[in-house]
Amino acid sequence: MTPAARYGAAIEILDAINTGTPAEQQLTRWARGARYAGSKDRAAVRDIVFDVLRRRASSAFLGGGDTGRALVLGLLRGQGADLDAVFTGQGHGPSPLDPSEDVSSALADAPRDVQLDLPEWVLSALDADHGDDATGIAQALRDRAPVGLRANLRHGTQEDLTTTLKALGHNSIPHDAAPGALVLPSGTRGLHLTEAYLSGLFELQDPGSQGLVARCPAQPNTRILDYCAGGGGKALALADAYDLDITAHDADPKRMKDLPERARRAGVSVQIAEQVPSDAQFDGIICDVPCSGSGAWRRAPEARWRSTPEQLETLCATQAQIVDDCVPMLAPGGWLAYMTCSLFAAENADQAAAILARHPHLSTEATWSTTPLNGTDGFYLHVFRAAS
Ligand SMILES: C[S@@+](CC[C@H](N)C(=O)[O-])C[C@H]1O[C@@H](n2cnc3c(N)ncnc32)[C@H](O)[C@@H]1O
């Protein structure tokens, strides 16, 4: 595909997304029908679509509308790109621009929420929760995220992995959020197909996510419950760091389907429990609760536009319930790590304060958080300790 044809495809896909089809679904549908598109074309079209979704409000402002064409036009204007090289009208490229598509305003004339590509209510919450950092965080959410890796330290050091990746043509940089964390530039692809990955040398995981686990006060040979295990990112990181008796649970067990294979590849052991007996006791419990995901909105760019204050309220109620379900399973003197990939205090510090108020036998052992300003996704951790 020519570069212009890739933009043409992105315009069609964005028009379909505008009718309510989720972006992933529409990208898959397009790729199935576009046999002529190679893997590089598919990746490039996906990047354009996701770039637009991350910058949807500013692209609509600069493109003079919210059709697929206007959004792509606005994105390119914002990037200062050569518009005539894209709107060529040749092959499958978009038709040439019409004078009616000229927009005289600069982005600096737009309201702040438009400039920062966030719904107004989200920006107000970030301002309230992050003060002077809010603008920088919002700006970071407009860009692609770097690729994060976790070296499986049972297979080698962070330095060993850096050397292996270098031999594969990838320059990785250590990240100080966790002992095995590395980052590579956004857009690094195909790592999961390398022998290094298949033989268990690393997992794909944001350094911030690794930082949460690195701060859990696990002691060797203790019983740990990962109550919202999902794909097992936290359980696997913990199992790599210590010899533990780890039980992984999720309300939707299908989400754990890849966990046994990932554990096998990493050379660690994690037991799967579809049900956890209510009288079970654990020395440590991880509550990696379902949340707005606002800390990771660079990776799921549609989510910011679909999120609502009402959804946030429902999520907060679920988070509180999950912790309340877990607290009775905490052995005397045990720890509970409440964690989110959210930037909102409502899901983070406010929840922690409410948990302490509801469960007076818990105290705060540690807290930690990170935002995209640190080169990670946004995460929050609150470690509680039960009285012995
Ligand atoms: C943030 S994700 C977990 C990500 C995972 N820990 C990881 O690191 O890959 C939250 C998970 O909570 C699960 N969940 C939602 N409600 C739950 C509940 N009431 N009890 C247990 N798990 C729940 C969801 O199915 C989802 O997999």
PDBQT file of the ligand as one rigid body, heavy atoms in Angstrom, charges set to zero:
ROOT
HETATM    1  C1  LIG A 401      -6.929  -5.140  36.130  1.00  0.00    +0.000 C 
HETATM    2  S1  LIG A 401      -7.547  -6.639  35.582  1.00  0.00    +0.000 S 
HETATM    3  C2  LIG A 401      -6.346  -7.781  36.178  1.00  0.00    +0.000 C 
HETATM    4  C3  LIG A 401      -5.042  -7.772  35.440  1.00  0.00    +0.000 C 
HETATM    5  C4  LIG A 401      -4.110  -8.868  35.890  1.00  0.00    +0.000 C 
HETATM    6  N1  LIG A 401      -3.957  -8.924  37.333  1.00  0.00    +0.000 N 
HETATM    7  C5  LIG A 401      -2.734  -8.768  35.262  1.00  0.00    +0.000 C 
HETATM    8  O1  LIG A 401      -1.795  -8.292  35.899  1.00  0.00    +0.000 OA
HETATM    9  O2  LIG A 401      -2.603  -9.184  34.101  1.00  0.00    +0.000 OA
HETATM   10  C6  LIG A 401      -8.895  -6.913  36.673  1.00  0.00    +0.000 C 
HETATM   11  C7  LIG A 401      -9.459  -8.310  36.654  1.00  0.00    +0.000 C 
HETATM   12  O3  LIG A 401     -10.453  -8.367  37.693  1.00  0.00    +0.000 OA
HETATM   13  C8  LIG A 401     -11.408  -9.316  37.322  1.00  0.00    +0.000 C 
HETATM   14  N2  LIG A 401     -12.595  -9.100  38.187  1.00  0.00    +0.000 N 
HETATM   15  C9  LIG A 401     -13.623  -8.237  38.014  1.00  0.00    +0.000 A 
HETATM   16  N3  LIG A 401     -14.497  -8.330  39.037  1.00  0.00    +0.000 NA
HETATM   17  C10 LIG A 401     -14.006  -9.267  39.866  1.00  0.00    +0.000 A 
HETATM   18  C11 LIG A 401     -14.459  -9.833  41.096  1.00  0.00    +0.000 A 
HETATM   19  N4  LIG A 401     -15.585  -9.411  41.673  1.00  0.00    +0.000 N 
HETATM   20  N5  LIG A 401     -13.719 -10.794  41.663  1.00  0.00    +0.000 NA
HETATM   21  C12 LIG A 401     -12.557 -11.223  41.093  1.00  0.00    +0.000 A 
HETATM   22  N6  LIG A 401     -12.088 -10.744  39.934  1.00  0.00    +0.000 NA
HETATM   23  C13 LIG A 401     -12.797  -9.771  39.326  1.00  0.00    +0.000 A 
HETATM   24  C14 LIG A 401     -11.605  -9.064  35.844  1.00  0.00    +0.000 C 
HETATM   25  O4  LIG A 401     -12.145 -10.209  35.209  1.00  0.00    +0.000 OA
HETATM   26  C15 LIG A 401     -10.169  -8.731  35.385  1.00  0.00    +0.000 C 
HETATM   27  O5  LIG A 401      -9.538  -9.853  34.848  1.00  0.00    +0.000 OA
ENDROOT
TORSDOF 0
